């Protein structure tokens, strides 16, 4: 299991910020973005818009909810 924390720079609402997540969460987040047909930055922006509290924590909860099937399915094309 990958437990190393990776810090990445992302663009949210026109400004850059850094987010620290374990490598496994970055991998899952990329996979979710791909399945939803969106970019990583767009997905993180969506999470940011609906979050309460820390962005890194909100991303972890989002990934957990997605894996549990609690998040909305990807948009139909």
N, C-alpha and C positions, 0 to 999 in steps of 0.2 A: 504494500500500500504506500502511495506517495504522500508523505506528510510534510515535505519541504514547502515552506511558504514562498510564493513568488509574487513580487511586486510588479505590476504592469501599469502603464499609463493608458488612460482611456479618455475619450472626448464625450462629455455630457453637456447638453444644452450650450454648445459652442465654447466650452472651456475644458481644459485638460486637467485631469486629476489622477492620482495614483490609487490603485486598489491592491490590497494584499490578500491573497487567497492561497490555499494549499493547491498544489499542482493538480490533484484529482478534481477539485472544483473548477479550475480553469478548463480542464478537459471536458467535463460534463457540460459546462456553460457553452463551449464551442459546439458541442454536439447538439444541444438544445437549439441554439441559434440556427444551425444548419437545417435541422428538422423543421423549424418554423419558417425557413426561407428568409432569414434576416441576418444582419451583420452582428457581430459581437457588441460593437458600440451601440447599435440600436436596441438590442436586447437589454444591455445594462442601463440605457436611458429609460426604458420602460420600467425596469425594476426601481430605478432611482425615483421616478415620478410617483410611484405608489408606496414608497417606503416610509417607515417610521424608525428613526434611529440610525445606526451605523450602516453605511452602504455595504461593507464586506459581509456583515451579518445578514443583511437583507438578501444578498446574493446567495448565501449559503442556504437560507430558509427557502428561497425560490427554487433552488436546485432540488432540495429535499422534497418540497411539495410537488414539483414536476415528476420526480421519480416515483412518488406515491400516487400519482395520477390526479392530484388536486388542482393543477393549473389548467387553464383553458387549452384545448387542443390547437395545433397549428392551423393557421387560416387555410381555407380551401382555395385551390388555384383554378 
